[in-house]
Structure formats: C-alpha cells, structure tokens
Amino acid sequence: MSSLLTSFVVAPTVMLLACAGLGVLVARACGGWVPWIYVLPLGFGAVMIVSALVTTFEITATFAPVVVAAIGAVGLALELRLNKLPRPGREAIWPALAGLGAFAAVAAPVVLSGEVGFSGYASIVDIAHHFDLTTFIQENGRVKPAVADSSNEQVVRGLLNSGYPSGWQASLGSFARLLGTDPVWLYQPLMGLSLGMLALALFGLLSSLVRWRPFVAVAALVAAQANILYGYGLVGGFKEMAGAGMLVLTTALLTHSSAAARPWMRVAAASVAALAGFLSFSLAIVPWLAVIVAGLAAVTLRPHHLRAAVSGLRFTPRVAVAGLVVLVLSAPVVLQAIKLAPVAARAESGSATSRSAIADLGNLATPMPEKAAAGVWISGDYRFSVNGDTTQTNLLIALVLLLALIGLVSCIRRREWALPLLLAATGVALAYFTWRTGPWIQLKSIAISGPLVLAGAFVGAARLGEAVTARPRLPPRLAPAVPVALATLIATGVLYGNAKAYHSAALSPTDRLKELARLGERYEGRGPVLVPPFEEYSEYFLRNVQPVSLVNPPFANVPKLRGGIPPRRFQAPYSRDPDEFRLAYLQRFPLLLLRRGPDISRPPSNWRLDAQTEHYEVWRRARPAGRVLTHVSLWRDAPVLRTDRLCRNIVGGLRSAAGATGRIAYARSPTIAEASLGISDHPTNWIPTGKLSINVGNGPGKLKTTIDAPGAGRYQVWMAGAVGRKLTVAVDGKRLGQLTNRLNYPGQWEPLGATTLTPGRHTVRLERGGASLRPGDGWVDGQGVGPIAFVRDGPSRERVETAPIGAANRVCGSDLELDWIEAVGPRR
C-alpha cells in the first residue's frame, strides 16, 4: 500500500528524474539544440513511448520499469559527465512555479483529504478500466486474453480489441512497479505530472512571444487549468491532459527558431512529442497534428527551401540513428492505429442529422456547448452544462475570444507561427468533431482546446499592453496595468471555476478499496468469485480471483437472474441480492463477495462465511451444490405475506424436491427498525427522495425523526446512500457516528456503529454542517441518504436451522421472520 508521502513526494521525484534522463537523451540525439524548458516534457513523452513499446510484446512486458529506469539513469549519468546541454539558471524559478502549481492543482483534492486515493470515484467507470489495462499490459503485453472468463479480462479484451491507446497507462504501470506500489495510488500524482508538463510546454511557447516572465508563468499556469480540462481531469481525463501537452510541445519544437537546429533535428524532436501525443490520445489527435504540419509547411516552405533541404541532406551516422530510433518508437503507434482505425470509423455516424446524441453522451447529462472551448466554464461539475451557462461565464468567454483574436492577429503580423497554428488546429478540430461525432467525443476536443485558446488570450492581453506603451501621451505605468488587469480577470474566472470543481470532487473511498485489495490478495487463485454489488473496482482488485461482476460481466458467464433475465449494465438496483440469482448459476461459484448491509440475504445453506471486513463478506461454498434441492426466498415483511395458500405451495415444492423423508433448512432474517427520513422534520431545502430517504446536498441543516425499537437489546446501525460533506448521526442526543466522503451506488450501506436501545420510541437526528475548504465538501448526488436501519443483534448470519420435511408447514406458518426456506438432501 501507499501513503501520501510516497504518492505525492517520492513518486513525483522518481518520475521527474526518469523524465529528465530520457529528455536529455532525446535532446542530445537531436543535436543538443532543444531548449532546457522542453527537456522535461520531451522526457515525459519519451517515457510514454518507451513504456508503450516495451509493453507491446508479452516477452518484454515485465521489463518496462527496468528499461525506463535504466535509460533514465544513463541519460542523467551522461549529462552529468559531459555537461553539454544548456543549463537553466535563476530563470528556471518561474517555469518551476508554473509546473508545480499545475501539479498541486490536481493533487490538492486528494492531498488535502488526508488520505491517499484519487478523484472521480463513481463519476465514470473508465478509471477502473484503466487500472485493469495498466496491470494487464505490465504482465502480458498487449496480447489480448484468449477467452474472457472474468470481468477483468472482459474489460481488457475490449480495450485491446479496439486498439485503445496505452502510453499513459504503460507509464503508470512502469512507475508503480518501479516503486513497488499499486498503480491506483499513483494515478492522481501522474495526472498532476501530466498537467505540470502541459504548463511547462505552454511556458516555453509563451516565453517566445512575451518577455515578462512572471506574466508568462501566470499565463501558463492558468491556461493549463482550463475549466473543462481540469474538471474532466478530476474524473479521469488524463489522456486529454497528456495530449494537450504533447500538442503544444510538438508545435513549439517545430516552430522554434534556432541557428543550431537543422530541419531534421526539429522534425526528430517534434516526432517524439507527436508520437507520445498519439499514444496518449490516439487517432483523435490527428486533426490537430495535420493542421499544424500542413500550416507550417504552407507558411514557411518555399520551393527553393525544399530543394536546399534535399540537396543539403547528408545521411550521416547521427541522421541514420535518429531515423532508426524514430522508426522503432513508431511501432506501438502503428499497431494501435491499425486496430483503432475501424473503431474510429464506426464511431463517426456520417451526418449530423443521423447522429444519436443520447447514445453518445458518455457520462454527460447534456451536451457541452462548443463555446466552452474558450477555457472558461464555471460550473463545478462539467457533466451538467447548464450549471456553467451563466452570464459571468459568457462575459468571460467573450473577453477570452476577443483577446485570443488580438493575439492571433498580432502573431500573424510578426510571422510568429506557433500560436496561429495551434489556434487554427483548434478551430478545425472542433469543427470536425462537432460535425462528425457526438457529444462525448466533442467534450474531449473541447477539453484539449481550452488551454490553447486561453494561451492566445494571454498573448492578446500582453500585446494590448505593448500597444498602450506605444502611445506617448499615456502614462508609462499604464502599460503593465492593462495586461495585468486582463490576465487577473481571466485567471480569477478560471481558478474560481476550478475551485468549484475541487469543492465538488468525488473522492475515492480509500478504506473500502483497501479492503478489496486485501481480499484480492487473500483469495488469489481460488476463484472464480461472483460479485453481486455494483462496484467496478472489484474487477480490478479481485483480478486474480476471476471476478464475475455486474458492471462488466464476461459474455461467456453473464449473471442469470430468476426468471431467466440477465441484468443490463447500470440498471437499478445497482446491487443484486444472492436470492435474485438462479440457484444453479449461483452454485457454480466457489466464492461469493457481498457488500454488507441489513437487507442482504444469507446465501444458501451449503455456503459458509469465510471472511468479513467493515464493508464486505466473502462466502465460501463449503458443501456440494447438489445438497440444496430447491431454494425459496421469503420477503422481509413476513409473516403477513406468508398466507396459508402461499405456504401450501411452498411446502408442496419442498416435498416434491426432498421426498417424504427429506429435510428442510431455513435462515432467519434480522429484526430491523427503519427511520423514515423523507417524512421527518427537516429543512425546507432538503428534498425528500422517498418515504425513507432524503437529499441533504442543498446546504447545511438538521433533521429529526423517530424509530420504534421492537425490543430491548444492542442494535447495529446502518445508513444507505452517499455522503460528501460530513454528516453526523445521533440517537437520543448521543452522537452515534459520522460519515465523510463515503460515496456509494444506490442501495449500498455504510456502518454507523452500535447502540443499546430500550423498547419504544427513540429520537434520531442528522446534522450537516456548513461549507468548508475540505475537498469534496460540495459533492452532491441525487440519490440522497437513507434509510437508517437499526438491526437488533440476534442469531449469527451463519446460522441455518433444519427440520424434518413434515415441519415445513409449521415453520412457514410461524411468526418467525424468515430469510428463506429450502429443501436439502443428505449430507455427503
């Protein structure tokens, strides 16, 4: 396991050293002309390429961390010995602040929560899928499983079949193995590093257009945090962060004016960045690259330039080696492009009129408007575009676009082509994806476009300041005030939007995920295990136990419910009870993982509880499946529903299965008292979502309700729902427990502790405090919280009682609260 120190101090240091080592090697191979500001981003791209290349083949996959570490060490050692590359001096302070600031912006939600983890939990299932892919390719390369026997293999097989890009994931796996930790705990730091590299690339590009370094640092830091890119990044948009950084780096290297840089040198260095961009963002990056390359050729190349380049080209050993290296590094790109091309063709629906926007929304509630590509969209949650479509957002968008236009025109007049090429590529890419794809892919293009448009706006602000300086009648002090004021206005809007996203971050339930990790280690190789709770991360942490999950069931082993209807993905309820599965299907598994709660049925009588954590139970099939002849589930509100007619039918079925001399087995259900939150005394801004539940996400407040304890005893207390901001629960004025950042899918429970109650009525209070600076404090979900269930201690859940078949009528017709009853065969 990891810690905050390992994840956010040790790991980033190792990552930076590896990037520095590979960066200086690439810079030296390209003639040593690469400016120092681009060495780290170039090395970051090289890490993705090397990791992807080594993990392409099964025979080399496990060596990826060793290869990355070895090449990085060689690069650092050579540079320390030869000392030939340009070294930064005091001028490195400003880009360092920009890069560290961008890293801190991504790290903040996790670091300030006080425990290691990641953001974006339950907002999108893709994060868990990337963990599946990361670990698989580190062990097996990009060789897809022959048969998908588990949910983990089903996910990996689908991703590999589609040619899904894996440069970033391969880097994550390499660093995780190098540090001996799980990729889960390095996910957020590597995302922070990705945004930091984008900030450095932007600083290098902007510093060639604007001389005032503090202004450039602020511009790079803010532009790298464009609202949609940052908000989407907090729920797994690492591809867009890395892709944007590589786009800026490619353009900066191609357009850099240096007498020491021959054309082939610039092309070689830029090729590394472009290849890394493809490996992080796949074919979707092609529209940008195509416009950049074609535009650069149109504005700089003339026939005599081409003839001079061809006649002056000498195939020296350095040129030959550089060409060979680029060719080898292109291998994973070519292989992935071949697989991804037909998938991309199917993703495009042809014409705008024939597209189905609903089918391509991803996790968006509504499509994101193209104007959000300006980099400002103050919403807090990008999934709900209406939240950001406000007057303040629209005014800032107008300002950003106006300044970007000024920056574009001024750069064209001065023949500074980097920014015009990026902005032109952004316009073409946005138009292309809007015309040819649906809202989800459009969102990704909007996320990448934001930093580029914001960079143009900052250049425009700086050029306005220069125009003011040129007017002799104006006070000299007014010149810096203009760009500072405009930059401050833009930065305030962008950072305010990101503060809202930080405030609404969905943080991972680290303790619960660590429980899954420990169970995965304990039961390794003893599967397959059926996982009825809806939890996409169980597929990853239980990958060595062959999990069959409801999230991504393997096609060869789709869960079968009573009635023969297999569950659809993401349908409610999000978790299934063991009694909902066909008995024959359930009995195929040696292990069963259940999410604990007051309303979960005990598995059939031939199963035994093997392990229990705070949130999970693992049941083991201890006796042959044939021992259970038939299994009848009974409702919790029995005996009201157990009429004489129902019992006659049940007993008839049991006798038919077991014979006149057979036996029955039955399990009792616990005594439960539920607090009705929806009809309680509650604040008017808390909206009931039913009789038993209420949405408390609309501000602070207190709730008061009651429960009727059916008898004296000790009660275990559970609450269903999801909680962001701290929620305190008290019984009879005594605090029982509190929950913070406990995110769940509907119908899943959190333990609150235990209390002793006397028979009769008791008061239950809920309290949600005011807003704070804690990350995730503003997280809101429509499912709400509740009910609160009080479960009286009674017979162990493991307990199963038996009786002769002749007692079946008496058992069924009794006042006992029964979970189920079944006919059983003789012990074997």
Secondary structure, DSSP 8 states (H G I E B T S, - for coil): ---HHIIIIIHHHHHHHHHHHHHHHHHHHTTS-S-GGGHHHHHHHHHHHHHHHHTTSTTTGGGHHHHHHHHHHHHHHHHHHH--S----GGGHHHHHHHHHHHHHHHHHHHTTTS---B-TTT-THHHHHHHHHHHHHHHTT---SS--SHHHHHHHHHHHTT---HHHHHHHHHHHHHTS-GGGGHHHHHHHHHHHHHHHHHHHHHTT---HHHHHHHHHHHHT-HHHHHHHTTT-HHHHHHHHHHHHHHHHHH---TT--HHHHHHHHHHHHHHHHHHHGGGGHHHHHHHHHHHHHHH--HHHHHHHHHH----HHHHHHHHHHHHHTHHHHHHHHHHHHHHHHH--SSGGG--TGGG-TT-SS---GGGGGS----S-TT-GGGT-SHHHHHHHHHHHHHHHHHHHHHHHTT--HHHHHHHHHHHHHHHHHHHS-HHHHHHHHHHHHHHHHHHHHHHHHHHHHHHHT-TTS-TTHHHHHHHHHHHHHHHHHHHHHHHHHHT--B--HHHHHHHHHHHHHTTTS--EEE-S--HHHHHHTGGG-EEESSS--GGG---BTTS----TT-SSSS--GGGB-HHHHTT-SEEEEE--TT-----TTEEEEEE-SSEEEEEE-S-GGGEEEEEE--TTTTTT--HHHHHHHHHHHHHHH-TT-EEEEEE---EEEE--TTSB--TTSEESSSS-EE--SS-EEEEEEEEESSSEEEEEEEEE-BSS-EEEEETTEEEEEESSB---TT-EEEEEEEEE-SEEEEEEEEE----SSTTTT---TT-EEEEEEEE--S-TT--EEEEGGGHHHHHTSS--EEEEEEE----
